[in-house]
Amino acid sequence: MKRVLFFLGQLNDRDVEWMIHNGQKIELKTGDKLIQKGNYVDNLYILLSGQLSIFSDETEDEEIAILGAGEIVGEMSFLESRPPSVSVISKKTAVVYKISRNVIEARLSSNPDFKANFYYSLALFLSNRLRKTTDQLGYGVPEEEDLIDTKVLDVVSQAGARFGQILNRFSEVKLSVNY
């Protein structure tokens, strides 16, 4: 859950409201593929509930990671405009917020404040993910694993409220099963 707070904490209320109105909710059944390794990703996703599994190969023999609510998916392909090197599959029934690359790019090109906040929030999110991966590989400092920069900590409660706003909004929206 903490990772989405890095992302939403750097956006302002107007940006979050814009995201709510320009994205949609999708539901995945167990085993549904959200992202296919090697296929371009046209959306950015936030996992609202459920679990997703990350696999590196087509046989789905080796699970790399399990993602829970609050994780962002598709961010690397969004930044690099390259196809993903992993597949993402629903481990359990999952509800996902999705917003298209085209919609985000239009907002980025027309709103410099959103652009700065959006990319800074992705940088914080990815930095936190890389730090966690480094820790899991045994190169981190375990007692520092949960430390958060005070500048980021200042916006965490506001980010939690924003994530709650997204959850509340999409609990009222009819599900879309087209992904």
SVG drawing of the C-alpha trace seen along z (x, -y; Angstrom):
<svg xmlns="http://www.w3.org/2000/svg" viewBox="-22 -24 47 48">
<polyline fill="none" stroke="black" stroke-width="0.4" points="0.0,0.0 2.8,-2.4 4.0,-2.7 0.8,-4.3 1.2,-6.9 4.5,-8.0 2.8,-8.5 -0.5,-10.2 1.3,-12.3 3.1,-14.3 0.0,-15.1 -2.5,-17.8 -6.2,-17.3 -7.1,-18.5 -4.7,-16.0 -6.2,-13.1 -9.7,-14.2 -8.7,-14.4 -7.3,-10.9 -10.5,-9.6 -12.6,-11.1 -10.3,-9.9 -9.6,-6.4 -11.7,-3.3 -12.0,-0.3 -11.5,3.2 -12.0,6.5 -9.7,9.4 -10.6,13.0 -7.9,15.4 -5.5,16.2 -6.4,13.2 -3.4,11.7 -3.1,7.9 0.3,7.5 1.9,9.9 5.6,10.0 6.8,8.5 3.5,6.8 3.4,3.0 1.4,1.6 -1.0,-1.2 -2.1,-1.9 -0.9,-2.7 -2.5,-0.6 -3.1,-0.9 -4.1,2.2 -7.1,1.3 -7.7,4.8 -6.7,8.4 -3.3,9.8 -1.2,9.8 1.7,12.1 4.8,11.2 6.3,13.8 9.5,13.6 8.8,16.5 6.0,17.7 5.5,20.9 4.6,19.1 6.8,21.5 8.7,19.0 6.8,16.2 9.1,13.2 6.8,11.2 3.2,10.8 1.7,7.4 -1.0,6.2 -3.4,3.2 -1.6,-0.1 0.9,1.2 1.4,-0.6 1.9,1.5 3.0,0.6 5.0,-2.4 8.3,-1.2 6.8,-0.6 5.1,-4.0 8.4,-5.8 10.5,-3.9 7.9,-3.2 9.3,0.3 7.4,3.6 7.6,5.2 10.1,7.9 7.6,9.7 4.0,10.8 1.4,9.7 -1.3,12.1 -4.1,12.0 -3.3,14.3 -6.7,13.7 -9.7,11.7 -8.4,8.2 -9.8,4.7 -7.5,2.4 -7.7,-1.3 -6.5,-1.9 -5.7,-5.1 -4.5,-5.2 -1.2,-6.4 -2.8,-8.7 -4.9,-10.4 -2.0,-10.9 0.3,-12.2 -2.3,-14.7 -2.4,-16.0 1.4,-16.0 1.7,-18.1 -0.9,-20.7 -0.1,-21.0 3.5,-21.6 2.7,-21.4 1.0,-18.0 4.0,-16.9 6.5,-17.8 4.5,-16.3 3.7,-13.1 7.3,-12.4 8.5,-13.2 5.9,-10.9 7.0,-8.1 10.6,-8.7 9.8,-8.3 7.8,-5.2 10.5,-3.6 13.2,-4.6 11.3,-2.9 10.7,0.2 14.4,0.4 15.5,-0.1 13.1,2.8 14.6,5.0 18.1,4.2 17.2,5.0 15.7,8.4 18.9,9.2 20.7,8.7 22.5,5.4 20.4,3.0 20.4,2.1 17.4,3.9 16.9,1.3 16.5,-1.4 13.9,0.5 10.9,-1.4 12.5,-4.8 10.8,-7.5 12.1,-11.0 10.4,-13.6 9.4,-15.6 7.5,-12.5 6.2,-11.7 4.5,-15.1 2.2,-14.1 1.5,-10.5 -1.7,-11.1 -3.0,-13.3 -2.0,-10.6 -3.9,-8.0 -7.0,-10.2 -6.6,-10.4 -6.2,-6.7 -9.4,-6.3 -11.1,-8.8 -10.1,-6.7 -11.4,-3.5 -14.7,-5.2 -15.2,-6.6 -14.6,-3.3 -16.8,-1.4 -19.7,-3.3 -18.7,-2.9 -19.9,0.0 -17.1,2.5 -15.6,2.6 -14.2,6.0 -12.5,4.8 -8.8,4.7"/>
</svg>
